[in-house]
Amino acid sequence: MLLAATATAALMLMQQAPAEATDWDAEFGVTVKERDPVTGEIPAEPYAQSNANAGANPYESARLAASFGGREGIARIAARTVDLSQADPRIAAIFAAHDMVRLKRTLSEQFCYLLNAGCDYTGRDMKTAHPDMGVTRGDMNALVENLQAAMREANVPFAAQNRLLAKLAPMSRDVIER
């Protein structure tokens, strides 16, 4: 017993404590991306921006957008959907490592474009935006439930909700991977 204690003490004395100025992020290859000071977004790799990336053509009339509260209402619904999804234990992990500022903006742009509220969509197409995320049908259903909750909170009429969901539903095959 005494021999083991002596050996342990000797090993402890031989070990060096790390230098106090050790940059652990650099040691382990962790890089911190600086957010844009104006938008608050993490810079994205360049890609071709196009309204075609929104995944569907917009409705012809802008009347439907009024049911969502116009651009401001659409932005609130998109942001609320993201907030609900981040707090949803079923899918929160999917959102954990992503730029929520950018997601809220691009989701708002996508809804706004599809509802013909006068926005352009600057995000990526659905397949490129969701690679190797392992999204399941259950995950997608949870996201849709959160979108429906956000639309109900904003008093969007049920028929208008269904029209937006009809535009979004075909995109799920570009997102669901398993």
N, C-alpha and C positions, 0 to 999 in steps of 0.2 A: 504494500500500500504506500509506504513511504517512498519507494522507488518510483512509482507511477506519479505521485505528486511532484517529486523532484523533476521528473522528465517533462511533465506538463509545464511546470514553472520555467524550465530551461527553454522550452519551445516558445513560450509567451515572450520571454526576454529577447529571443532571436528575431521574432517578427517585428517588422517595422510598421509603424502607423503611417497611413498615407499622408503625404504632404498636405498641409492645410489649404493650400491654394489649388488643389486638384480640381480640374474642370471635368466633372463626372459626365456631363453631356458629351464633351469631346472624347473622353475615354471610351464611351459606349456608342459613339457615332450618332448621337441624337442631334438633329438639327431643328432649330426653331425658325419657323417661317414668320417673317414680320408682316403684320396686317397693314393693308393700305390705310394711311392716315385719314383719308377722306371717307372711304366706304366702309372701312372696318373689315373688309374681306381679305382672306389669304389669297395671294396671287395664284392664278390657275395657269396651267400649261396652255400655250396658244392652240386655238382650234378655229375652224371655219364657223362663224356665226351666221345663222340663217333662221328665218321664221319656220322653214321646213323642219327644223330640229324640234319644234313644238309637238310633233307627232300626229297632228291632224289639222285640217283646214278650219278656220274660224267660222262661226255662225255668220250668216249674211247680214243679219240685222243686229244693231247695237241694243235693241230693246231688252234682251235677256240680261245684259250687263247691269241694267238698272235694278233688276231683282236682287242683285248681289251688292248693291250700294255703290255702283260705279267703281272707278279705279281704287279709291280709298277703301271701300268695303271689301273689294277683292283682295287687296293687300292685307287687310286685317284677318280675313278668312284663311289666307295662305299662312300667315304667321301663326295664327292660332292652331292650325293643323299641325305645324311643325312643333309647337310647344306641347300640344297634347301627345304627339308621337314620342317626343323626348321623355315625357313623364310616364309613358305607357310601358309597364314592365315586359310586355310581350315583345316589343320592338325597340326599346330604348337603346339597346346595344348596337343596333344598326346605325343609329344616328350619332353615337358617341364620338367617333373620330372624324366627323365631317364639319365643314365650315357652315355653321347654322345661319350666319349673316347672308352668305351667298345663296344657300338653299332657300331661305325665305324670299329673297329677291327674285331668284329665277322661277320659283314656283308661282309667285305672284304674277310675274311676266307671262308665264305659260297660261295661267287661268285667264288673265286679262286679254291675251292675244286670242285664245280660243273663244272667249265670250264677246269678241269684237268691241272691246272697250278702248281701242286706240293705242295699244301697246305693241312693241316688237319684242320677240323672244330672243334673248341673247345667250341662253344656256345651250348645253350639249344635247344631242339626241338621247333618247332613253337608254338605248343599248350601250352607248359610249359612256354615259353618266353613271351607269350601275354595274360595271364589270366585276365579276368575282365577288359579289357581295353575299351570295348564297341566299338570296331572298326567296322565301317560300310563298305558296298561295295563302297560307295562314298569315304571314307577315303582311302581305298585300291587303288581305281582308281587314286586318287591324288598322292599317293606314287609311283605308276607305272609311271605316267606322269613325276614325278621328276626323276625317274631312266632313263626314255627315254631321258629326257633333258640332263642328265649327260652323257649318252652314245653318244648322238649327239655331244655335246661339245667336246668329246674325239675322234670324227670322227670314231666311231665304225660303220662298215657297217650295213645297215638295216637288212640283213639276219642274221648276227651274233647277233644283238640285239634280234631278234625274237627267236633265239635258246635259249638264256639265259631266256627270258621271258617264253618260253615253259616249262623250268625246274621249274621256280618259281610259275607259275600260279596255279597248283594243291594245293600248300601250303596255298593258301588264305582261304580255308575252315577250316583250323586250327586256323586262325587269326580272321576272320570276325565273329562277335558275334551277330550282329543285322542288 
